[in-house]
Amino acid sequence: MFELVTSEASYYKSLNLLVSHFMENERIRKILHPSEAHILFSNVLDVLAVSERFLLELEHRMEENIVISDVCDIVYRYAADHFSVYITYVSNQTYQERTYKQLLQEKAAFRELIAQLELDPKCRGLPFSSFLILPFQRITRLKLLVQNILKRVEERSERECTALDAHKELEMVVKACNEGVRKMSRT
């Protein structure tokens, strides 16, 4: 449970860097056509907003008691009510990758600026593309973290019930993401 919270904090920090360092960069905004920027960054602001609220609730739960009672109830609620933003983002993966490759090939100014921005110590040596794929990785990682929680909770307990519910809901989100990718690839 602690790992779920701390990894969400790390994820949020990296996602915030994608937005503040790359997406909101004035020079990138001048180089990219609005439609290119939209395809490249999709609904990352929505994903960031959901992650921020999710993290705040998780941290609040930790503040209540150093021994975390449960986080799967929060995971379940967010997966059911808010994680549809991931489906939108992940579904655009095919267009995002194609647009990114095209921009690197066709716009030297973009290619040079991205290379320059990647050198910033804030990026910790990671390429721009690794920030773009964060939401894809996060939704799958959340499912794995809940699976690990399930292995450690007492059978037939309330914690097991909430973990099972959270896992089922995350499975549905991941399935919808995969279906969205397939659908967009066919399109």
Buried (B, 14 or more C-beta within 10 A) or exposed (E): BEEBBEBBEEBBEBBEBBBEBBBEBEEBEEBBEEEBBBBBBBBBBBBBEBBBEBBEBBBEBBEEEEEBEBBBBBBBBBBBEBBBBBBBBBBBBBBBBEBBEEBBEEBEEBBEBBEEBBEEEEBEEEEBBBBBEBBBEBBBBBBEBBBEBBEEBEEEEEBBBBBBBBBEBBBBBBEBBBEBBEEBEEE
